[in-house]
Structures are given as C-alpha cells and as structure tokens.
Amino acid sequence: MASCSTISGNAFRCYSETLRSAPRQQQQCGRVTMPNHSSLFSFNSSPIIAQTLGASPSRRSIPVRAKMAASEGSIKGSNRMLVFVPPHPLIKHWISVLRNDQTPCPIFRSAIAELGRLLMYEASREWLPTVVGEIMSPMGAAASVEFIDPREPIAVVPILRAGLALAEHASTVLPANKIYHLGISRDEETLLPSVYLNKLPDEFPDNSRVFLVDPMLATGGTIIAAMDLLKERGLSVQQIKICAVAAPPALSKLNEKYPGLHVYTGIIDPEVNEKGFIIPGLGDPGDRSFGT
C-alpha cells in the first residue's frame, strides 16, 4: 500500500510498505532525497516525478504520477525513460566504499570496476539474444544448452577517463564484446562538453547492443553528447543502455531528448552543485580511479 501527498509545487512525498513488511520508506521526488532501496524510476516530464519499486524479487510498484511496470520485460516498447536502481546488497556495498573520502585510489578503482560489473549484469537481463542447441556433457550424456548469440554484436562504450574504470570488468560479464573508446572533457567554467577522442565506428552493425558507461551523470552535458554520437551512427534508444551513478539534472535532460532510454544506476543522488559535481556523490571518479 502507498500514500502520496504534495509537499510544494510539483514535489511529492510518498510512503510505502514492502512485501516483507519492512518499516515505512520515505521518498521525496524532485530535488529532495530518494531512498537507496528503490529499484525503478519512470520519468514523464520535468521536474522529475518518479515511481518506486520495492526491493522484493517480485518488484511490486508504488505509482507516483506514472504507470507501474513489473519488470523490464513488461515495459518493452515504452516511450518513457526508465531508470533502474537494482536493490542488490553488493551494489550498496560498493557505492558505500566509493563514497568514503578515505578510500585509497587502488581500492576505489577496484570498487568502481565491481560496481560496473554488477550494473552491466543487471542491464543485460532480458536484453541479450540467445541461441539454443545440444552438446555432449563430460558424463557422455546429451544436454540442451543456451548461449549468447555470437552473431548479435555487443559493444561497450566507456566515456574517458572514469568510464574506463567502470567498464574494466566488462569482458567478465559480456561474452565477445567490443570496446569503443570515447573521450569527452568538460570545461570547468562553462560545464560544456568537448570531444577529444572518438574511436566509434562510422556505423554500428545492425542489431547491435551498446552499453554506454560513465560513472557520473551530473549536469547531463557529457552523456547527451555521447548519446548524440551514438544516434548519428545508426543506433536507436532501444539498442543503448547506460550504466552510471546519476543525479536528477542529467536524468531530466536525457528524458527530454531520449524518451524510451533505459538507465541503470547504483544510486540517484539528490542534486548537483555549482561546479557540476553530484552531491553527495563520489567526488571526481577519474581522479580517484587513476590518482591524477
């Protein structure tokens, strides 16, 4: 059960109870706090009005100005941007390690790589095509098997620098994937993006599936620039999934320009400061990953 009330303007406060009869959970949408245990947000318009799913395996939902969706499989073809926050305890653990300003560089880089592995694992659920067949097992018996279809291209596009660390373990999750590097810097004064390295193909093969990886979706300039480049090369939003740590300004911009996109994030932080950093955030993931 859930109840919602207006706080001010278009912001809402919602209380819900999970299937496990956990204590009441509080969500404030817009530029206010959001709970770590939420698992899906559905965006309709700005300011951000969200829907929350409990942490239970059945993904029961609490609607807030949005239709609910039981799973990604049931929302294919939706024209709304959907943001998934997987309620996995390991994701919460690695986010906590990354948040700590005392975490040393080697541990930070290892933690962000683990977070990337888990987000790509969750994002690939019900998305990768498979082929079935039959093989002989070591016991001499025939066994039915199902493999990821090697004929369907899988690509990972990390946005340098920090995206390299988040995508470090991609090959341990995604079989036969290709990695295309994309370097985009952000002006510290204007916060506008500038592409300095582009190793994307002129055109992606048909039926490609692309994981766009960037640890920090803050103001939205960098991720929008990256999405534009992917779209120019023949990809639709249904062929792209974003793995990141996010804040409302970037999510709002993505929703406006790319409805239907799916974003997988370890957490949604409430705001971005005047320098374009997520608060509380992770600091500068590139500096903290590489020690420079």
N, C-alpha and C positions, 0 to 999 in steps of 0.2 A: 504494500500500500504506500501511497505517497501523497503529500500535500504541498502546494506551492503558493507563495504569496509574493506580491510585488514589494520590493524594497524601496526603490526610487527609479523613476524614469522607466527604462526597459530592463533593469536588472531584476533578477528573481532569486529568491531563496527557496530551496527545496529540501524537504526531509524525506528520507526513505528508510525502509526496513528490508534487509536482505532475506533470502530464503533460509539463512541459518539463524535468524532471529538475533542478529548482531545488534549492538547499540545503535541508536539513531545516527545517521550520517548526514552531514550538512554540506550543501553545495551552494555556492554563490556564483552566478554566471555573469559574464561581462568582465570588468576589471576588478574582480574580487577573487577570493580563494576558491580552489577546486580540490576535491579530495583525491588522494593518491590511488584509491581503490576503484576509481571509475574505469570503465572499460570501453565506452564508445561515446563519442560526441557527434551529433548530426547538425550541420550548420545550414541555416536557411538564409539569414541576412545579418548585416551588422546593426547594432553591436552583437557580439556572439551570444546566442541563446542555445543552450546545449541540452542534450538528453543524456542521462546517465544509466549505465547498466551495472548491476551488482556484480560482485566478484564470484558468484556461483557459476559452476560449469554450464548451467542452462542459459546463462546470460539474460535473465529477466530484466525488463527495462522499466524506467520511470520516465514518462514523456514530459518534456518541457517545451511547449510550442513546436513540437516536431513529432513525426510518426516514429514508432519504435521499430527496431529491426532485431530479430532474434540472433542472427549470425550473418557473417559476410555472404554466405551462400544465398541468403534470402533477400539480399539487397542488390544483387547484380542488376544493372540497368538503371539504378537510381541516379537521378541527376543532382543529388545533393553531395557536397563534400562530406566525407565521413572520417573522423579521427578516432583511431583505436588506441586505447591505453591498456595494454594487456595486464591483468592483475596477477602477474607471476611474482612470487616472492624473490626470485633471483634478480628480476629487473629492479625491484625495490631496493635490494641489497646493493647492486652496482651503482644505482643512482645515488644512494647514500654515500658510498665510497667517493664518487665523483664530486659530490657537493662539499666534502670536507676540505677546507683550505689547508689542512696539514698533510693531505695525501701527497706523497712524493711523486715525481714525474714518472718513474718506471711503473709504479702501481696504478697511477692514473691512466697511463696508456693501456695497460693490461685490462683495467676495468672498462674503459670505453670500448675496447675491442670485444669484450664479453657482452656488453650491452648491445653492440651492433649485431653480434651473432644471434642473440635472442630476438631482437626486433625483426631481423630478416627471416628467422624461423617462423615467427608469428605471421609476418606479412605473406609468406609463401603458402600458408594454409589455404586450401581450396582454390589455389591460383595456378599452380604449375601443372601442365598437362602430363599425363602418364600413358604408358603402353603396357599391355599385359602379354604374358607369354608363359612358357613352361620350360623349366630347366631340370637337370638331374642333380639331386642333393648328394652330399657326401655319403649318405646311407644307401645310395643306389636307388632311391625312390624318386619318381617324378613329382615336381612341386610347381604349383601355379605361382607366378611372380608378377610384380608390378614395378616398373622402373619409370623415372622421369624421362620423358620423350626427348632423346638427344637431337631430334630434328627441329625442335622448337627452341630458338635462340634465347638464352638468358644472359643478361648483361647487368653489371654493377657500375654505376657512375658515382664515384666519390668526388665531392667538391673539396679541392685542396684549400688549406692543408689538413684541417682537422678531420675531414671526411676520410682521409687515408687511414687514420687510426680506427674510426668507427667501422670501416669496411675490411679491417685487417683479417678477420676470420671468415670472410665471405665464402672462400673456397671450401671450408669445412662444412658449410651448410648447403651450398648450391652447387650441384654437380655440373661440370662442363660449362662454367660461366666465363664470360669475357669481361675484362675491366677496362673502361674508358675513362681517362683522367680529364677532369675539368677544373681549371684554376680560375677562381673568381675572388678578387680582393675587394675590400670595402673601404672607401675613403673615410678617414676618421672624423673629418669635419662635416661633410655632406651626407655621409652614410650611404652614398650611391655606389652600386656595384660596377666593377670593371673586369672584363675577361682578359686574362693574361696567358692562359694556356687552354687550348681546345683540341683534344685528341678524339673527339666524337667522329664517327663515320659520316660521310656525306648523306647517307640514308640508312636507317636501320632496316634489317630484313623484315619481311612480313611476319606477323605473329610473334614478334619479339616481346619479351617481358623485361622491364628495366627497373632496377632498384636504384633510386636516386638517394644518395646518402650524405647527410650534412648534420653534424651534432647540434647546430644552433639555428633554429628558425626564430629569429628575433623580430626585426623590422619587416622582413619579407622580401627585401630587395634582391638578395643573392639567390634565393630559391626561385623567385619569379623569373630572374634572368636565366637560370638553368632550365626551368620548365619551357621557356620560350625557345631555347636552343633545341631541346628535345622535340618539341612540336614542329619546328622547322624541318626536322629530319624524318617526318612522317609518322611520329608516334601519337596515339590518342591517349586521353587521360586513363582509359581502361587498361592501357599497356604499361602504365607507370605507377610505382608505389614509392612513397617517401618514407625513409626511416630517420628519425631525428629526436631531439628534445625541443619542445615548442613553447611559444607564447602567443597570446591572442592576436597581436597585430599582424604577425605573419600568417596565421591561420585565416584571419579575416580577408587578407589580400588574396590568398590562394583560393578561398571560396568564391570571391567575386569574379576572378578571372578563369578559374578552372573547376567549375562545378562537376561533381562526379568523381573527383580525385579521392584516393584513399591514402591517409597519412597514418603511420604507426609511430608512436612516440612513447618514450619511457615515462614522461610526465608532462603536464601542461602547467607551466608557471604563470603567475597572475599578471606580470607586467614587464615592460622594457623601460630602462632608464634613459636619460637624455643622451647618453653616449652610445645607445643602441645595444646594450647588454641586457640579457634576461635576468630578472630578479625573482628569487634568489639565485637561480641559475647555477652554472658550473664554472664561472669565470671565462677565460679565453681558452677553449678546448685545444686550439692549435699550440699555443704557448705551453700549456700544461702537459700536452702529449709529448712534445719534442724538446722541451727545456730551453726554448729560444724565444 
